Amino acid sequence: IKCDHNALYPSPEEGWQIYSSAQDADGKCICTVVAPAQNMCNRDPRSRQLRQLMEKVQNITQSMEVLDLRTYRDLQYVRDTENLMKTVDGKLKTASENPRSLNPKSFQELKDKMTQLLPLLPVLEQYKTDAGMILRLRDEVQNLSLVLMAIQEEMGAYDYEELRQRVLLLETRLHSCMQKLGCGKLTGVSNPITVRASGSRFGSWMTDTMIPSSDNRVWCMDGYFKGRRVLEYRTLNDFMKGQNFVQHLLPHPWAGTGHVVYNGSLYYNKYQSNIIIKYHFRSRSVLVQRSLSGAGYNNTFPYSWGGSSDIDLMADENGLWAVYTTIPNAGNIVISRLEPQSLEVLQTWDTGFPKRSAGESFMICGTLYVTNSHLAGAKIYFAYYTNTSSYEYTDIPFHNQYSHISMMDYNPRERVLYTWNNGHQVLYNVTLFQVIKTSGD
């Protein structure tokens, strides 16, 4: 099997970057895949410029419609006063040719006619204003034409519709690529992408982690202590704007920030207990709750930042997980894989890493990655592989932009890290060392 990354994506500018590196003993292509930033096309300066131009065209069109309506109305008024103006003009000519004909009665009639013409003055003033507007609109149209010509030259032969079709095709190819990508090892984290600044210093936000899923809702849970209010936004764009949301009031308060949404349900740690609750959003009801046997709670074994972060629930490509510790484990991080329906513990691993020395942790492809701090200068320091029950120390830096991370979770559906950083909701793209599945596998 030939390792040819060009067969997937010919250009890094199209999003994904796939670099060939080696073949294993079975002939599988082992490649490094760099995932694109979210909504890359939307952040393209040319795309933004086109949207701005479209808005200008729309504004000009609206101005022209208003101008047309007003001109039609005023023209109709001028036509209605045409006979009156002719009458006044005739009387003025008569008075000019024969001043003696202008007696008091005729003068009063002329004065009355002139009074009737007075409303014509503001109409004429409006005409002058509209004439100025027409000149401005003409200049704007000329400027738009020049900008559009420049964009056309920059983009070459592609028109806007063709570019849109190319974007749709690329999105289809990206989804196809996602299906081909197997699990991989974390090798890098991108620069942070700040989505929004909201809430208090501590909190969590998330989207559904179930694969596959077309659910685009975003959930936000502010604070770590005894909270019950969950805000549900229709889309990420609505979350960014703080609009189109509904509120869920949980029947039991939560502790910490280690919540996760999986297949339409919220899994969270019940306040002052080691009980895990599964709350279904659509039915607004608790489906199941179960004690995580022996797990510490109420700041017994939190992360380094505290905040009742004893029990951290998360999901990856392999399912639902709980990260916690117990007294018999001497405060070292324990990983348990959970059955999503019953919350039964399926398997458990003792990582040997002290939980109080960890800033945060997250699962990717069955591997737990642990940061060494929640403050500035933090890095991903430790990795535990559940498939081999082995670990290694790592050195993967990332930029802790706001210096206090109280939540960090991986979303396998979007392949990004969600973080809550000192009142900011932040995303990181990840670089995974991937094994590309071939049709012969």
Summary of the structure (lengths in Angstrom):
residues: 441
radius of gyration: 34.0
end to end distance: 11.3
largest distance: 123.0
contacts: 1353
relative contact order: 0.12
helix: 33%
strand: 37%
